[in-house]
Amino acid sequence: MEVQSLTKLARMSDQKVREITRRIQGMNASEALEILNLIPRKSARLVAKTLASAIANAENNKGLASAAMKIKSAKVDQGVSFRRFRPVARGSAHPYKKRTSRITIILSDE
């Protein structure tokens, strides 16, 4: 049985979050959560929060034990980009983007 958790508009670029999700692909869910708590990056905290939500969904909604759950897939997609402008000389402005990401974690008991 599969359980899914999704975080939208995470305020971190998708490239930075993908570095963390590649490390936990195929791992046991509780083991991956312990590893994520040891990594000192904001992206690791965001992925850990999504993984904890997926584990809670499995326990509360489906009645599955978290010890038997494995991470089937951890996918990160690009979210919307907030467009901002920085003032520069002579009354002009330079645009820049504040990127976001979508984190999807699917757990499976198989």
C-alpha positions as a Markdown table, in Angstrom:
| # | Residue | x | y | z |
|---|---|---|---|---|
| 1 | Met | 0.0 | 0.0 | 0.0 |
| 2 | Glu | 1.3 | 3.4 | -0.8 |
| 3 | Val | 1.1 | 6.6 | 1.2 |
| 4 | Gln | 1.9 | 10.1 | -0.2 |
| 5 | Ser | 2.8 | 13.4 | 1.3 |
| 6 | Leu | 3.1 | 16.7 | -0.6 |
| 7 | Thr | 4.6 | 20.1 | 0.4 |
| 8 | Lys | 3.9 | 23.0 | -1.9 |
| 9 | Leu | 5.6 | 26.4 | -2.1 |
| 10 | Ala | 8.6 | 25.3 | -0.1 |
| 11 | Arg | 10.9 | 28.4 | -0.1 |
| 12 | Met | 14.0 | 26.7 | -1.4 |
| 13 | Ser | 15.1 | 26.1 | -5.0 |
| 14 | Asp | 14.4 | 22.7 | -6.4 |
| 15 | Gln | 18.1 | 22.1 | -7.1 |
| 16 | Lys | 19.1 | 22.4 | -3.5 |
| 17 | Val | 16.3 | 20.1 | -2.3 |
| 18 | Arg | 17.0 | 17.5 | -4.9 |
| 19 | Glu | 20.5 | 17.0 | -3.5 |
| 20 | Ile | 19.0 | 15.8 | -0.2 |
| 21 | Thr | 16.2 | 13.7 | -1.7 |
| 22 | Arg | 18.7 | 11.7 | -3.8 |
| 23 | Arg | 20.4 | 10.6 | -0.6 |
| 24 | Ile | 17.2 | 9.0 | 0.9 |
| 25 | Gln | 15.8 | 7.2 | -2.2 |
| 26 | Gly | 14.9 | 3.6 | -1.3 |
| 27 | Met | 15.8 | 3.9 | 2.4 |
| 28 | Asn | 13.7 | 2.8 | 5.3 |
| 29 | Ala | 11.5 | 5.7 | 6.4 |
| 30 | Ser | 12.5 | 5.9 | 10.0 |
| 31 | Glu | 16.2 | 5.5 | 9.2 |
| 32 | Ala | 15.9 | 8.3 | 6.6 |
| 33 | Leu | 14.2 | 10.6 | 9.1 |
| 34 | Glu | 17.2 | 10.1 | 11.5 |
| 35 | Ile | 19.7 | 10.9 | 8.8 |
| 36 | Leu | 17.8 | 14.0 | 7.7 |
| 37 | Asn | 17.8 | 15.3 | 11.3 |
| 38 | Leu | 21.6 | 15.1 | 11.3 |
| 39 | Ile | 22.1 | 17.1 | 8.0 |
| 40 | Pro | 22.6 | 20.8 | 8.8 |
| 41 | Arg | 20.7 | 22.3 | 5.8 |
| 42 | Lys | 17.4 | 24.0 | 5.5 |
| 43 | Ser | 16.5 | 21.7 | 2.6 |
| 44 | Ala | 17.0 | 18.7 | 4.9 |
| 45 | Arg | 14.5 | 20.2 | 7.4 |
| 46 | Leu | 11.9 | 20.7 | 4.7 |
| 47 | Val | 12.3 | 17.1 | 3.4 |
| 48 | Ala | 12.2 | 15.8 | 7.0 |
| 49 | Lys | 9.0 | 17.6 | 7.6 |
| 50 | Thr | 7.4 | 16.2 | 4.5 |
| 51 | Leu | 8.7 | 12.7 | 5.4 |
| 52 | Ala | 7.3 | 12.9 | 8.9 |
| 53 | Ser | 3.9 | 13.9 | 7.4 |
| 54 | Ala | 4.0 | 10.8 | 5.2 |
| 55 | Ile | 4.8 | 8.6 | 8.1 |
| 56 | Ala | 2.0 | 10.1 | 10.1 |
| 57 | Asn | -0.4 | 9.6 | 7.2 |
| 58 | Ala | 0.6 | 5.9 | 7.0 |
| 59 | Glu | 0.1 | 5.4 | 10.7 |
| 60 | Asn | -3.1 | 7.3 | 11.2 |
| 61 | Asn | -5.0 | 6.9 | 7.9 |
| 62 | Lys | -3.9 | 3.5 | 6.8 |
| 63 | Gly | -2.9 | 1.8 | 10.1 |
| 64 | Leu | 0.5 | 0.8 | 8.9 |
| 65 | Ala | 3.7 | 0.6 | 11.0 |
| 66 | Ser | 6.4 | 3.1 | 10.2 |
| 67 | Ala | 9.1 | 0.4 | 10.7 |
| 68 | Ala | 8.0 | -1.5 | 7.6 |
| 69 | Met | 7.7 | 1.6 | 5.4 |
| 70 | Lys | 10.3 | 2.3 | 2.6 |
| 71 | Ile | 10.7 | 5.4 | 0.5 |
| 72 | Lys | 9.4 | 4.4 | -2.9 |
| 73 | Ser | 10.1 | 7.8 | -4.4 |
| 74 | Ala | 11.1 | 11.3 | -3.3 |
| 75 | Lys | 10.4 | 13.7 | -6.1 |
| 76 | Val | 11.1 | 17.5 | -6.2 |
| 77 | Asp | 9.6 | 19.7 | -8.8 |
| 78 | Gln | 10.0 | 23.4 | -9.5 |
| 79 | Gly | 7.2 | 25.5 | -8.0 |
| 80 | Val | 6.2 | 29.0 | -8.8 |
| 81 | Ser | 8.8 | 31.7 | -8.8 |
| 82 | Phe | 8.2 | 35.0 | -7.0 |
| 83 | Arg | 9.3 | 37.9 | -9.2 |
| 84 | Arg | 11.0 | 40.7 | -7.3 |
| 85 | Phe | 13.0 | 43.8 | -8.4 |
| 86 | Arg | 16.1 | 45.3 | -6.9 |
| 87 | Pro | 16.6 | 49.1 | -7.3 |
| 88 | Val | 19.9 | 50.1 | -9.1 |
| 89 | Ala | 21.5 | 53.3 | -10.3 |
| 90 | Arg | 19.7 | 55.9 | -12.3 |
| 91 | Gly | 16.2 | 54.9 | -11.4 |
| 92 | Ser | 16.2 | 51.5 | -13.0 |
| 93 | Ala | 15.6 | 48.0 | -11.5 |
| 94 | His | 17.0 | 44.6 | -12.0 |
| 95 | Pro | 14.6 | 41.6 | -11.8 |
| 96 | Tyr | 15.4 | 38.4 | -9.8 |
| 97 | Lys | 13.4 | 35.3 | -8.9 |
| 98 | Lys | 12.7 | 33.8 | -5.5 |
| 99 | Arg | 12.3 | 30.2 | -6.4 |
| 100 | Thr | 10.1 | 27.6 | -4.7 |
| 101 | Ser | 9.7 | 23.9 | -4.9 |
| 102 | Arg | 7.2 | 21.0 | -4.5 |
| 103 | Ile | 8.3 | 18.0 | -2.5 |
| 104 | Thr | 6.5 | 14.7 | -3.0 |
| 105 | Ile | 7.3 | 11.7 | -0.9 |
| 106 | Ile | 5.7 | 8.3 | -1.6 |
| 107 | Leu | 6.1 | 5.5 | 1.0 |
| 108 | Ser | 5.4 | 1.9 | 0.3 |
| 109 | Asp | 5.2 | -1.1 | 2.7 |
| 110 | Glu | 6.5 | -3.6 | 0.0 |
